[in-house]
Amino acid sequence: MNLREAVSLFLAQQRASTRKSYHYVLSDMLDHIGPARPIEAVKVSDLILYMQDVRSRKHRGKPFASATIRKYVKTIRTLFNWLVQIGELESAPSAALKMPKHYPY
């Protein structure tokens, strides 16, 4: 199964509101990593590099808020944990992704 197929299957299992919430993050990840990549070929380093790219982005001239970064990490972890749960992967490469520790309010 490639990454695009995995994301499509995962999103199809979600409620409409959840699907909408996850769609942007997962589509962005697909564009960065490559939709044709087999899921078992997605490495921890691919996800770390992707999250480094996300952390370097700006919204209205400011870095993404910690809450936004947390949403990206949680969404990606949820996808890969689900792939483990359904038996498509033995382990989730997303487990190594770090969450921001606090919100800068």
C-alpha positions as a Python dict, from the first residue, in 0.01 Angstrom:
ca = {
    (1, 'M'): (0, 0, 0),
    (2, 'N'): (136, 343, -85),
    (3, 'L'): (100, 653, 129),
    (4, 'R'): (-185, 804, -77),
    (5, 'E'): (-387, 482, -50),
    (6, 'A'): (-323, 465, 325),
    (7, 'V'): (-436, 824, 378),
    (8, 'S'): (-748, 771, 165),
    (9, 'L'): (-840, 454, 353),
    (10, 'F'): (-776, 624, 688),
    (11, 'L'): (-983, 932, 602),
    (12, 'A'): (-1269, 716, 477),
    (13, 'Q'): (-1294, 567, 827),
    (14, 'Q'): (-1338, 906, 995),
    (15, 'R'): (-1642, 1121, 1069),
    (16, 'A'): (-1691, 1412, 831),
    (17, 'S'): (-1567, 1673, 1081),
    (18, 'T'): (-1259, 1467, 1170),
    (19, 'R'): (-1190, 1395, 803),
    (20, 'K'): (-1199, 1766, 729),
    (21, 'S'): (-964, 1841, 1019),
    (22, 'Y'): (-711, 1573, 918),
    (23, 'H'): (-729, 1630, 542),
    (24, 'Y'): (-508, 1937, 512),
    (25, 'V'): (-229, 1803, 733),
    (26, 'L'): (-222, 1463, 564),
    (27, 'S'): (-240, 1611, 213),
    (28, 'D'): (49, 1842, 298),
    (29, 'M'): (248, 1544, 431),
    (30, 'L'): (173, 1351, 109),
    (31, 'D'): (306, 1639, -100),
    (32, 'H'): (625, 1653, 107),
    (33, 'I'): (702, 1280, 137),
    (34, 'G'): (551, 1160, -190),
    (35, 'P'): (213, 995, -238),
    (36, 'A'): (350, 690, -423),
    (37, 'R'): (594, 598, -144),
    (38, 'P'): (512, 257, 7),
    (39, 'I'): (407, 302, 369),
    (40, 'E'): (672, 62, 492),
    (41, 'A'): (935, 283, 322),
    (42, 'V'): (837, 593, 523),
    (43, 'K'): (1121, 642, 771),
    (44, 'V'): (1146, 835, 1094),
    (45, 'S'): (1385, 1072, 919),
    (46, 'D'): (1123, 1149, 650),
    (47, 'L'): (875, 1255, 916),
    (48, 'I'): (1133, 1453, 1112),
    (49, 'L'): (1237, 1641, 798),
    (50, 'Y'): (873, 1709, 718),
    (51, 'M'): (808, 1847, 1067),
    (52, 'Q'): (1121, 2063, 1042),
    (53, 'D'): (973, 2209, 725),
    (54, 'V'): (640, 2271, 901),
    (55, 'R'): (814, 2437, 1197),
    (56, 'S'): (998, 2672, 960),
    (57, 'R'): (678, 2800, 799),
    (58, 'K'): (520, 3133, 873),
    (59, 'H'): (156, 3239, 896),
    (60, 'R'): (100, 3613, 861),
    (61, 'G'): (467, 3670, 923),
    (62, 'K'): (481, 3469, 1245),
    (63, 'P'): (598, 3112, 1307),
    (64, 'F'): (325, 2852, 1347),
    (65, 'A'): (186, 2839, 1700),
    (66, 'S'): (272, 2543, 1921),
    (67, 'A'): (-93, 2437, 1902),
    (68, 'T'): (-66, 2411, 1523),
    (69, 'I'): (253, 2207, 1545),
    (70, 'R'): (85, 1979, 1801),
    (71, 'K'): (-206, 1926, 1561),
    (72, 'Y'): (32, 1821, 1283),
    (73, 'V'): (217, 1577, 1511),
    (74, 'K'): (-102, 1431, 1657),
    (75, 'T'): (-260, 1383, 1315),
    (76, 'I'): (45, 1208, 1172),
    (77, 'R'): (80, 989, 1482),
    (78, 'T'): (-286, 895, 1459),
    (79, 'L'): (-248, 786, 1096),
    (80, 'F'): (58, 570, 1157),
    (81, 'N'): (-77, 422, 1482),
    (82, 'W'): (-393, 326, 1292),
    (83, 'L'): (-181, 158, 1022),
    (84, 'V'): (-14, -48, 1297),
    (85, 'Q'): (-352, -127, 1452),
    (86, 'I'): (-493, -264, 1126),
    (87, 'G'): (-178, -469, 1062),
    (88, 'E'): (-34, -274, 769),
    (89, 'L'): (280, -173, 962),
    (90, 'E'): (471, -343, 1241),
    (91, 'S'): (567, -15, 1409),
    (92, 'A'): (485, 352, 1367),
    (93, 'P'): (771, 573, 1244),
    (94, 'S'): (581, 869, 1385),
    (95, 'A'): (649, 763, 1745),
    (96, 'A'): (976, 959, 1737),
    (97, 'L'): (808, 1292, 1655),
    (98, 'K'): (841, 1543, 1937),
    (99, 'M'): (551, 1754, 2062),
    (100, 'P'): (606, 2118, 2153),
    (101, 'K'): (620, 2130, 2533),
    (102, 'H'): (416, 2442, 2593),
    (103, 'Y'): (196, 2700, 2433),
    (104, 'P'): (360, 3045, 2393),
    (105, 'Y'): (67, 3262, 2500),
}
